[in-house]
Amino acid sequence: MSFTIIEPAPSRLNRSEQAVPGSNARFLEKAAQGDADVVFLDLEDAVAPDEKETARRNIIQALNDLDWSGKTISVRINGLDTHYMYRDVVDILENCVDKLDLIMIPKAGTASDIYALDMLVSQIEAATKATKRIGFEMIIETALGMQNIHDIAAASKRNESLHFGVADYAASTKARTTNIGGPNADYGVLTDPAGDGGRDYHWGDMWHYAIARMVVAARANGLRPVDGPFGDIQDAEGYRAQALRAAVLGCEGKWAIHPSQVALANELFSPSEKEVAQAKAILEAMEQAKKEGKGAVTLNGRLIDIASIKQAQVLVDKAAQVAAKG
């Protein structure tokens, strides 16, 4: 363990993060009744320019009037390069004191972006005498943001999570795709010829590097890494595959851009009963080993040691979070 101790962000269940356009009051009401762990009320990409002010008023009303119990509530503001952003922050925080948990910052590009918003939010909290400290979620969705991802992750004590915004990232890097997430048939490798001359083509994950880098930056700064959207809302199996590979890499959850994806995310980012039972068996075995003065033992034919305790505890803690939500 390094002498530098990482302070973790507040612990929140973040398996599913549902996107809800602020311009649709009916969708806001349905989201309040849904099962998502986190709901972000959107003022940015899902809202047309002519509807920005209406969406802002809808969100203020929804935060004050709807019952969001059991959920973490975030608002995705407009970009710092727009004239909508400051009114998003000022109007919502001044009119919804202590009603909001997080602000989602789109297209985070530099640490200075986070600093600027931190200053504004801190002033509003002081002026309104707010008792709830607003946290930040940053979407990494540009080449600039990916270049500066480690500085962004460390830019504020308010930071809680990093998200991968695949569509804008693809546009920023000029990737040859028009899909929102998912695989690409052109991203693969061809095997050498076999004895009969046949060759196999294996698809790769064109987003692997970006997500893996995001996970490292997030975890190195005590933040939650969250995978972004999967655009084909009719392809449940495709969503499942993308979510599972993100979970294996260390993500805590994934966006749901349609209500049908919420249940999938909650399922896929929750440890199974079998996994929890195995984790508890590891903890029990290592506790017994400790009493016997051993640093490692075998369990079901596999070596387990001190590192195994940390891995097992992650699963047990996540299961406890899920159970607490009910």
RODREN-426663 format. One record per residue (C-alpha): residue number from 1; residue in three letters; x, y, z. Coordinates in steps of 0.2 Angstrom, whole numbers. Example, Ala and Ser with C-alpha at 12.3 -4.5 7.8 and 13.67 -1.06 7.14 Angstrom:
# RODREN-426663
{seq->1, type->ALA, east->62, north->-22, up->39}
{seq->2, type->SER, east->68, north->-5, up->36}
# end
This chain:
# RODREN-426663
{seq->1, type->MET, east->0, north->0, up->0}
{seq->2, type->SER, east->6, north->17, up->-5}
{seq->3, type->PHE, east->9, north->30, up->9}
{seq->4, type->THR, east->-3, north->41, up->-1}
{seq->5, type->ILE, east->-21, north->36, up->5}
{seq->6, type->ILE, east->-35, north->38, up->-7}
{seq->7, type->GLU, east->-51, north->46, up->1}
{seq->8, type->PRO, east->-66, north->37, up->-7}
{seq->9, type->ALA, east->-81, north->47, up->-13}
{seq->10, type->PRO, east->-97, north->45, up->-4}
{seq->11, type->SER, east->-104, north->28, up->-6}
{seq->12, type->ARG, east->-119, north->27, up->-17}
{seq->13, type->LEU, east->-127, north->13, up->-26}
{seq->14, type->ASN, east->-124, north->17, up->-45}
{seq->15, type->ARG, east->-129, north->1, up->-54}
{seq->16, type->SER, east->-141, north->10, up->-66}
{seq->17, type->GLU, east->-141, north->28, up->-71}
{seq->18, type->GLN, east->-156, north->33, up->-80}
{seq->19, type->ALA, east->-156, north->48, up->-92}
{seq->20, type->VAL, east->-172, north->58, up->-92}
{seq->21, type->PRO, east->-175, north->73, up->-103}
{seq->22, type->GLY, east->-180, north->88, up->-93}
{seq->23, type->SER, east->-192, north->94, up->-107}
{seq->24, type->ASN, east->-204, north->80, up->-104}
{seq->25, type->ALA, east->-213, north->82, up->-88}
{seq->26, type->ARG, east->-222, north->65, up->-90}
{seq->27, type->PHE, east->-205, north->56, up->-91}
{seq->28, type->LEU, east->-199, north->65, up->-75}
{seq->29, type->GLU, east->-214, north->58, up->-66}
{seq->30, type->LYS, east->-211, north->41, up->-72}
{seq->31, type->ALA, east->-193, north->41, up->-68}
{seq->32, type->ALA, east->-197, north->46, up->-50}
{seq->33, type->GLN, east->-208, north->30, up->-49}
{seq->34, type->GLY, east->-195, north->19, up->-57}
{seq->35, type->ASP, east->-181, north->8, up->-50}
{seq->36, type->ALA, east->-165, north->17, up->-56}
{seq->37, type->ASP, east->-152, north->19, up->-43}
{seq->38, type->VAL, east->-147, north->36, up->-50}
{seq->39, type->VAL, east->-158, north->47, up->-61}
{seq->40, type->PHE, east->-150, north->62, up->-71}
{seq->41, type->LEU, east->-162, north->75, up->-76}
{seq->42, type->ASP, east->-155, north->81, up->-93}
{seq->43, type->LEU, east->-154, north->99, up->-99}
{seq->44, type->GLU, east->-141, north->96, up->-112}
{seq->45, type->ASP, east->-141, north->84, up->-127}
{seq->46, type->ALA, east->-159, north->77, up->-125}
{seq->47, type->VAL, east->-166, north->95, up->-125}
{seq->48, type->ALA, east->-168, north->106, up->-140}
{seq->49, type->PRO, east->-161, north->124, up->-139}
{seq->50, type->ASP, east->-179, north->131, up->-139}
{seq->51, type->GLU, east->-184, north->120, up->-125}
{seq->52, type->LYS, east->-169, north->124, up->-113}
{seq->53, type->GLU, east->-179, north->136, up->-102}
{seq->54, type->THR, east->-194, north->125, up->-101}
{seq->55, type->ALA, east->-184, north->110, up->-97}
{seq->56, type->ARG, east->-176, north->120, up->-83}
{seq->57, type->ARG, east->-192, north->125, up->-76}
{seq->58, type->ASN, east->-199, north->107, up->-77}
{seq->59, type->ILE, east->-184, north->100, up->-67}
{seq->60, type->ILE, east->-186, north->114, up->-54}
{seq->61, type->GLN, east->-204, north->109, up->-51}
{seq->62, type->ALA, east->-200, north->90, up->-52}
{seq->63, type->LEU, east->-186, north->92, up->-39}
{seq->64, type->ASN, east->-198, north->101, up->-27}
{seq->65, type->ASP, east->-214, north->92, up->-30}
{seq->66, type->LEU, east->-210, north->74, up->-34}
{seq->67, type->ASP, east->-205, north->60, up->-22}
{seq->68, type->TRP, east->-187, north->54, up->-26}
{seq->69, type->SER, east->-185, north->43, up->-11}
{seq->70, type->GLY, east->-173, north->29, up->-13}
{seq->71, type->LYS, east->-164, north->37, up->-28}
{seq->72, type->THR, east->-149, north->48, up->-30}
{seq->73, type->ILE, east->-154, north->63, up->-41}
{seq->74, type->SER, east->-142, north->72, up->-53}
{seq->75, type->VAL, east->-144, north->86, up->-66}
{seq->76, type->ARG, east->-134, north->86, up->-82}
{seq->77, type->ILE, east->-131, north->104, up->-85}
{seq->78, type->ASN, east->-127, north->112, up->-102}
{seq->79, type->GLY, east->-108, north->113, up->-107}
{seq->80, type->LEU, east->-97, north->127, up->-100}
{seq->81, type->ASP, east->-95, north->133, up->-117}
{seq->82, type->THR, east->-113, north->138, up->-118}
{seq->83, type->HIS, east->-123, north->153, up->-112}
{seq->84, type->TYR, east->-136, north->141, up->-104}
{seq->85, type->MET, east->-124, north->133, up->-91}
{seq->86, type->TYR, east->-124, north->147, up->-78}
{seq->87, type->ARG, east->-143, north->149, up->-77}
{seq->88, type->ASP, east->-144, north->130, up->-76}
{seq->89, type->VAL, east->-133, north->130, up->-60}
{seq->90, type->VAL, east->-140, north->146, up->-52}
{seq->91, type->ASP, east->-158, north->143, up->-55}
{seq->92, type->ILE, east->-159, north->125, up->-50}
{seq->93, type->LEU, east->-148, north->127, up->-34}
{seq->94, type->GLU, east->-156, north->143, up->-28}
{seq->95, type->ASN, east->-174, north->136, up->-31}
{seq->96, type->CYS, east->-171, north->118, up->-25}
{seq->97, type->VAL, east->-160, north->120, up->-9}
{seq->98, type->ASP, east->-155, north->103, up->-3}
{seq->99, type->LYS, east->-166, north->94, up->-16}
{seq->100, type->LEU, east->-151, north->89, up->-27}
{seq->101, type->ASP, east->-137, north->76, up->-25}
{seq->102, type->LEU, east->-126, north->78, up->-40}
{seq->103, type->ILE, east->-122, north->89, up->-55}
{seq->104, type->MET, east->-116, north->80, up->-71}
{seq->105, type->ILE, east->-103, north->90, up->-80}
{seq->106, type->PRO, east->-104, north->86, up->-99}
{seq->107, type->LYS, east->-88, north->86, up->-110}
{seq->108, type->ALA, east->-77, north->89, up->-96}
{seq->109, type->GLY, east->-60, north->94, up->-104}
{seq->110, type->THR, east->-49, north->101, up->-91}
{seq->111, type->ALA, east->-47, north->102, up->-72}
{seq->112, type->SER, east->-51, north->121, up->-74}
{seq->113, type->ASP, east->-68, north->116, up->-80}
{seq->114, type->ILE, east->-71, north->107, up->-64}
{seq->115, type->TYR, east->-63, north->121, up->-53}
{seq->116, type->ALA, east->-75, north->134, up->-62}
{seq->117, type->LEU, east->-90, north->125, up->-58}
{seq->118, type->ASP, east->-84, north->121, up->-40}
{seq->119, type->MET, east->-82, north->140, up->-37}
{seq->120, type->LEU, east->-100, north->144, up->-43}
{seq->121, type->VAL, east->-108, north->130, up->-33}
{seq->122, type->SER, east->-99, north->134, up->-17}
{seq->123, type->GLN, east->-104, north->152, up->-18}
{seq->124, type->ILE, east->-123, north->147, up->-21}
{seq->125, type->GLU, east->-122, north->134, up->-7}
{seq->126, type->ALA, east->-115, north->147, up->5}
{seq->127, type->ALA, east->-128, north->160, up->0}
{seq->128, type->THR, east->-143, north->148, up->1}
{seq->129, type->LYS, east->-136, north->141, up->18}
{seq->130, type->ALA, east->-138, north->123, up->10}
{seq->131, type->THR, east->-134, north->109, up->21}
{seq->132, type->LYS, east->-132, north->96, up->8}
{seq->133, type->ARG, east->-115, north->96, up->-2}
{seq->134, type->ILE, east->-117, north->94, up->-20}
{seq->135, type->GLY, east->-106, north->81, up->-29}
{seq->136, type->PHE, east->-100, north->81, up->-46}
{seq->137, type->GLU, east->-101, north->68, up->-60}
{seq->138, type->MET, east->-90, north->71, up->-75}
{seq->139, type->ILE, east->-93, north->64, up->-92}
{seq->140, type->ILE, east->-77, north->60, up->-102}
{seq->141, type->GLU, east->-83, north->62, up->-120}
{seq->142, type->THR, east->-69, north->71, up->-129}
{seq->143, type->ALA, east->-51, north->68, up->-134}
{seq->144, type->LEU, east->-47, north->83, up->-123}
{seq->145, type->GLY, east->-56, north->75, up->-108}
{seq->146, type->MET, east->-47, north->58, up->-111}
{seq->147, type->GLN, east->-30, north->67, up->-112}
{seq->148, type->ASN, east->-33, north->76, up->-96}
{seq->149, type->ILE, east->-43, north->63, up->-87}
{seq->150, type->HIS, east->-32, north->60, up->-72}
{seq->151, type->ASP, east->-31, north->79, up->-68}
{seq->152, type->ILE, east->-50, north->80, up->-70}
{seq->153, type->ALA, east->-53, north->66, up->-58}
{seq->154, type->ALA, east->-42, north->75, up->-45}
{seq->155, type->ALA, east->-49, north->92, up->-48}
{seq->156, type->SER, east->-61, north->94, up->-34}
{seq->157, type->LYS, east->-67, north->86, up->-17}
{seq->158, type->ARG, east->-84, north->86, up->-24}
{seq->159, type->ASN, east->-80, north->73, up->-38}
{seq->160, type->GLU, east->-89, north->57, up->-36}
{seq->161, type->SER, east->-89, north->48, up->-53}
{seq->162, type->LEU, east->-82, north->47, up->-70}
{seq->163, type->HIS, east->-93, north->42, up->-85}
{seq->164, type->PHE, east->-89, north->37, up->-103}
{seq->165, type->GLY, east->-99, north->46, up->-116}
{seq->166, type->VAL, east->-96, north->35, up->-131}
{seq->167, type->ALA, east->-105, north->45, up->-144}
{seq->168, type->ASP, east->-97, north->62, up->-142}
{seq->169, type->TYR, east->-81, north->53, up->-139}
{seq->170, type->ALA, east->-82, north->44, up->-156}
{seq->171, type->ALA, east->-86, north->61, up->-164}
{seq->172, type->SER, east->-72, north->70, up->-155}
{seq->173, type->THR, east->-59, north->56, up->-161}
{seq->174, type->LYS, east->-67, north->55, up->-178}
{seq->175, type->ALA, east->-70, north->36, up->-176}
{seq->176, type->ARG, east->-78, north->28, up->-191}
{seq->177, type->THR, east->-95, north->24, up->-183}
{seq->178, type->THR, east->-112, north->31, up->-181}
{seq->179, type->ASN, east->-118, north->19, up->-167}
{seq->180, type->ILE, east->-120, north->24, up->-149}
{seq->181, type->GLY, east->-108, north->11, up->-141}
{seq->182, type->GLY, east->-108, north->-7, up->-145}
{seq->183, type->PRO, east->-96, north->-17, up->-157}
{seq->184, type->ASN, east->-90, north->-13, up->-174}
{seq->185, type->ALA, east->-88, north->-26, up->-187}
{seq->186, type->ASP, east->-73, north->-17, up->-194}
{seq->187, type->TYR, east->-63, north->-18, up->-178}
{seq->188, type->GLY, east->-56, north->-35, up->-178}
{seq->189, type->VAL, east->-41, north->-46, up->-182}
{seq->190, type->LEU, east->-39, north->-60, up->-195}
{seq->191, type->THR, east->-30, north->-76, up->-189}
{seq->192, type->ASP, east->-16, north->-84, up->-199}
{seq->193, type->PRO, east->-22, north->-97, up->-211}
{seq->194, type->ALA, east->-25, north->-114, up->-204}
{seq->195, type->GLY, east->-20, north->-131, up->-211}
{seq->196, type->ASP, east->-34, north->-130, up->-223}
{seq->197, type->GLY, east->-31, north->-112, up->-228}
{seq->198, type->GLY, east->-46, north->-106, up->-218}
{seq->199, type->ARG, east->-45, north->-90, up->-207}
{seq->200, type->ASP, east->-56, north->-84, up->-193}
{seq->201, type->TYR, east->-61, north->-66, up->-190}
{seq->202, type->HIS, east->-62, north->-60, up->-172}
{seq->203, type->TRP, east->-71, north->-44, up->-167}
{seq->204, type->GLY, east->-63, north->-33, up->-154}
{seq->205, type->ASP, east->-70, north->-20, up->-142}
{seq->206, type->MET, east->-66, north->-3, up->-149}
{seq->207, type->TRP, east->-70, north->5, up->-133}
{seq->208, type->HIS, east->-59, north->-6, up->-122}
{seq->209, type->TYR, east->-45, north->7, up->-120}
{seq->210, type->ALA, east->-56, north->21, up->-116}
{seq->211, type->ILE, east->-66, north->12, up->-103}
{seq->212, type->ALA, east->-51, north->4, up->-95}
{seq->213, type->ARG, east->-42, north->21, up->-94}
{seq->214, type->MET, east->-57, north->29, up->-86}
{seq->215, type->VAL, east->-58, north->15, up->-73}
{seq->216, type->VAL, east->-40, north->18, up->-68}
{seq->217, type->ALA, east->-42, north->37, up->-67}
{seq->218, type->ALA, east->-58, north->35, up->-56}
{seq->219, type->ARG, east->-52, north->22, up->-44}
{seq->220, type->ALA, east->-35, north->31, up->-42}
{seq->221, type->ASN, east->-45, north->45, up->-36}
{seq->222, type->GLY, east->-58, north->36, up->-26}
{seq->223, type->LEU, east->-72, north->39, up->-38}
{seq->224, type->ARG, east->-85, north->28, up->-46}
{seq->225, type->PRO, east->-82, north->23, up->-64}
{seq->226, type->VAL, east->-99, north->21, up->-74}
{seq->227, type->ASP, east->-101, north->15, up->-92}
{seq->228, type->GLY, east->-111, north->26, up->-103}
{seq->229, type->PRO, east->-126, north->23, up->-116}
{seq->230, type->PHE, east->-130, north->9, up->-127}
{seq->231, type->GLY, east->-140, north->16, up->-141}
{seq->232, type->ASP, east->-150, north->1, up->-148}
{seq->233, type->ILE, east->-164, north->0, up->-135}
{seq->234, type->GLN, east->-171, north->-15, up->-143}
{seq->235, type->ASP, east->-155, north->-26, up->-141}
{seq->236, type->ALA, east->-156, north->-32, up->-123}
{seq->237, type->GLU, east->-143, north->-45, up->-126}
{seq->238, type->GLY, east->-131, north->-32, up->-134}
{seq->239, type->TYR, east->-134, north->-21, up->-119}
{seq->240, type->ARG, east->-130, north->-36, up->-108}
{seq->241, type->ALA, east->-114, north->-40, up->-116}
{seq->242, type->GLN, east->-108, north->-22, up->-115}
{seq->243, type->ALA, east->-113, north->-20, up->-97}
{seq->244, type->LEU, east->-104, north->-36, up->-92}
{seq->245, type->ARG, east->-88, north->-32, up->-100}
{seq->246, type->ALA, east->-89, north->-15, up->-91}
{seq->247, type->ALA, east->-92, north->-23, up->-75}
{seq->248, type->VAL, east->-77, north->-35, up->-77}
{seq->249, type->LEU, east->-66, north->-20, up->-81}
{seq->250, type->GLY, east->-72, north->-12, up->-64}
{seq->251, type->CYS, east->-86, north->-1, up->-68}
{seq->252, type->GLU, east->-100, north->1, up->-55}
{seq->253, type->GLY, east->-114, north->3, up->-67}
{seq->254, type->LYS, east->-121, north->9, up->-84}
{seq->255, type->TRP, east->-132, north->22, up->-91}
{seq->256, type->ALA, east->-150, north->17, up->-95}
{seq->257, type->ILE, east->-156, north->29, up->-109}
{seq->258, type->HIS, east->-173, north->19, up->-109}
{seq->259, type->PRO, east->-183, north->13, up->-94}
{seq->260, type->SER, east->-181, north->-5, up->-101}
{seq->261, type->GLN, east->-163, north->-4, up->-98}
{seq->262, type->VAL, east->-164, north->0, up->-79}
{seq->263, type->ALA, east->-169, north->-18, up->-74}
{seq->264, type->LEU, east->-155, north->-25, up->-84}
{seq->265, type->ALA, east->-142, north->-13, up->-77}
{seq->266, type->ASN, east->-148, north->-17, up->-59}
{seq->267, type->GLU, east->-146, north->-36, up->-62}
{seq->268, type->LEU, east->-130, north->-36, up->-71}
{seq->269, type->PHE, east->-121, north->-24, up->-59}
{seq->270, type->SER, east->-127, north->-34, up->-43}
{seq->271, type->PRO, east->-117, north->-48, up->-37}
{seq->272, type->SER, east->-126, north->-65, up->-39}
{seq->273, type->GLU, east->-130, north->-76, up->-24}
{seq->274, type->LYS, east->-117, north->-88, up->-30}
{seq->275, type->GLU, east->-104, north->-74, up->-30}
{seq->276, type->VAL, east->-108, north->-68, up->-13}
{seq->277, type->ALA, east->-108, north->-85, up->-5}
{seq->278, type->GLN, east->-91, north->-88, up->-13}
{seq->279, type->ALA, east->-85, north->-71, up->-6}
{seq->280, type->LYS, east->-91, north->-75, up->11}
{seq->281, type->ALA, east->-83, north->-92, up->11}
{seq->282, type->ILE, east->-66, north->-84, up->6}
{seq->283, type->LEU, east->-68, north->-71, up->21}
{seq->284, type->GLU, east->-72, north->-86, up->33}
{seq->285, type->ALA, east->-57, north->-96, up->26}
{seq->286, type->MET, east->-45, north->-82, up->28}
{seq->287, type->GLU, east->-51, north->-78, up->45}
{seq->288, type->GLN, east->-48, north->-96, up->50}
{seq->289, type->ALA, east->-31, north->-95, up->42}
{seq->290, type->LYS, east->-27, north->-79, up->52}
{seq->291, type->LYS, east->-31, north->-88, up->68}
{seq->292, type->GLU, east->-19, north->-102, up->63}
{seq->293, type->GLY, east->-5, north->-90, up->58}
{seq->294, type->LYS, east->-6, north->-93, up->40}
{seq->295, type->GLY, east->-6, north->-79, up->26}
{seq->296, type->ALA, east->-13, north->-90, up->12}
{seq->297, type->VAL, east->-23, north->-106, up->11}
{seq->298, type->THR, east->-32, north->-116, up->-3}
{seq->299, type->LEU, east->-51, north->-115, up->-5}
{seq->300, type->ASN, east->-60, north->-127, up->-17}
{seq->301, type->GLY, east->-43, north->-130, up->-25}
{seq->302, type->ARG, east->-38, north->-112, up->-27}
{seq->303, type->LEU, east->-25, north->-102, up->-18}
{seq->304, type->ILE, east->-32, north->-87, up->-8}
{seq->305, type->ASP, east->-22, north->-74, up->2}
{seq->306, type->ILE, east->-23, north->-57, up->9}
{seq->307, type->ALA, east->-28, north->-49, up->-8}
{seq->308, type->SER, east->-42, north->-62, up->-9}
{seq->309, type->ILE, east->-50, north->-53, up->6}
{seq->310, type->LYS, east->-50, north->-37, up->-3}
{seq->311, type->GLN, east->-59, north->-44, up->-18}
{seq->312, type->ALA, east->-71, north->-54, up->-8}
{seq->313, type->GLN, east->-75, north->-39, up->3}
{seq->314, type->VAL, east->-80, north->-28, up->-12}
{seq->315, type->LEU, east->-93, north->-41, up->-17}
{seq->316, type->VAL, east->-100, north->-43, up->1}
{seq->317, type->ASP, east->-101, north->-24, up->3}
{seq->318, type->LYS, east->-110, north->-22, up->-14}
{seq->319, type->ALA, east->-122, north->-35, up->-9}
{seq->320, type->ALA, east->-126, north->-26, up->7}
{seq->321, type->GLN, east->-129, north->-10, up->-3}
{seq->322, type->VAL, east->-141, north->-19, up->-14}
{seq->323, type->ALA, east->-150, north->-27, up->1}
{seq->324, type->ALA, east->-152, north->-10, up->10}
{seq->325, type->LYS, east->-161, north->-3, up->-5}
{seq->326, type->GLY, east->-173, north->-17, up->-5}
# end
